[in-house]
Amino acid sequence: MAVASRVISPSPPPPNELRGELARASRSLETASPAEIISWGVERFGDRLTMATAFGPEGCLIIHWLAAIAPRTFVFNLETGYQFPETLALRDLIAARYGLQVSLERPASSVDEFERANGGPLYRTDPDRCCSDRKLAVIRRVLTRFDAWMSGLRRDQSADRSAAPIVGWDHKFAVVKISPLANWTKAMVWDAIVREQVPYNPLHDRGFVSIGCAPCTRAVNADEDERAGRWSGSAKTECGLHSRGS
């Protein structure tokens, strides 16, 4: 099991030819629509393309387009065992709406086993390791089967995400990372969700803007940053999936 304190050998950089291709693609797709970016990813990587979603509004919107463009794409969720019931129920709504079944990818141990082995809930005492064991270790395992993955990150969500390219090399996972909504704003995402009647997590209507694991997520006030409800009261701002330099 991977832990935050373990030293992990850095992934090799992409070949220069691939690095150049990704840079050119990212520049050319900067003004493309998200659907066009998704189509590029599907055409370039085929069944070696996957998508990770936490069922946030961005992920649900990408699934909406993906269902029309390439519905057989493997889409997965990191099921840590700590997610809100509303988040998992949304998976069923998406399946009913789009016929697209999101795979729940789980850690090797159950929550009970994990907490017994660590003397209680690690999210209270060592949240970085909790994320490492129950999210990062799982996505590393999944991404070994693929050449590229799509995510719903936006540049305006946080400082860690502000320089995210549309297409780039993910050094952390040694695959290509595609972010169809990188240059969209929260308002643009919600306008599209309302216009297209895309299913979304009902917790958003109760002040939960960015939704992760239930113990580490709270509702936010109107004047707070949209990720202020994640790991509130600590210096932690990212689980590690989209950290700067990845």
HELIX and SHEET records of a PDB file:
HELIX    1   1 ASN A   16  SER A   28  1                                  13    
HELIX    2   2 PRO A   34  PHE A   45  1                                  12    
HELIX    3   3 GLY A   46  ARG A   48  5                                   3    
HELIX    4   4 PRO A   57  ILE A   69  1                                  13    
HELIX    5   5 PRO A   85  TYR A   98  1                                  14    
HELIX    6   6 VAL A  111  ALA A  117  1                                   7    
HELIX    7   7 LEU A  122  THR A  125  1                                   4    
HELIX    8   8 PRO A  127  CYS A  131  1                                   5    
HELIX    9   9 SER A  132  LEU A  136  3                                   5    
HELIX   10  10 ALA A  137  LEU A  143  1                                   7    
HELIX   11  11 ARG A  155  GLN A  157  5                                   3    
HELIX   12  12 ALA A  159  ARG A  161  5                                   3    
HELIX   13  13 LYS A  186  GLU A  196  1                                  11    
HELIX   14  14 PRO A  202  ARG A  206  5                                   5    
HELIX   15  15 ALA A  214  CYS A  216  5                                   3    
SHEET    1   A 6 SER A 103  GLU A 105  0                                        
SHEET    2   A 6 PHE A  74  LEU A  78  1                                        
SHEET    3   A 6 LEU A  49  ALA A  52  1                                        
SHEET    4   A 6 ALA A 148  MET A 150  1                                        
SHEET    5   A 6 VAL A 175  ILE A 178  1                                        
SHEET    6   A 6 VAL A 167  ASP A 170 -1                                        
END                                                                             
